[in-house]
Amino acid sequence: MNVNLPAAYWLGLLTSVVLPVLVGLVTTRVTNAGLKAVLLLALSTATGFVTEYAGPHDAGYSVGTAAILALVSFGTGVLAHFGLWKPTGVSGKAQDTLVRSGTHASGV
């Protein structure tokens, strides 16, 4: 079996694995889990549409393909969070990165 995926799709997949860490960097430990999920969904959707835009298009840009890529990106992000980043402690460290003396990055 020969797998032939353009570089844009591989970069989109890699981005999907890193998105949960990015969400951790811009939120705190006390941020509602629902808000974190919505933020991950928004970033995954953007990743899917940008990946489709950056990919090769013999038949033109496909919104359907972009939507599927967004769903794959979100699923990959959720799985990466619970299967890789959370057990290794990376999620917690990312959330602690911008926390200073009991306040989060915006100073509130």
PEWOGI-V856670 format. One record per backbone hydrogen bond with DSSP energy under -1.0 kcal/mol. NH is the residue of the N-H (numbers start at 1). CO is the residue of the C=O. Records with the same first field share a line. If there is no record, write none. Layout:
NH=CO  CO
//
This chain:
10=6
11=7
12=8
13=9
14=10
15=11
16=12
17=13
18=14
19=15
22=18
23=19
24=20
25=21
26=22
31=28
36=32
37=33
38=34
39=35
40=36
41=37
42=38
43=39
44=40
45=41
46=42
47=43
48=44
49=45
50=46
51=47
52=48
53=49
54=50
55=51
66=62
67=63
68=64
69=65
70=66
71=67
72=68
73=69
74=70
75=71
76=72
77=73
78=74
79=75
80=76
81=77
82=78
83=79
84=80
85=80
86=81
88=84
89=86
90=85
91=85
93=89
94=90
95=91
96=92
100=103
103=100
107=104
//
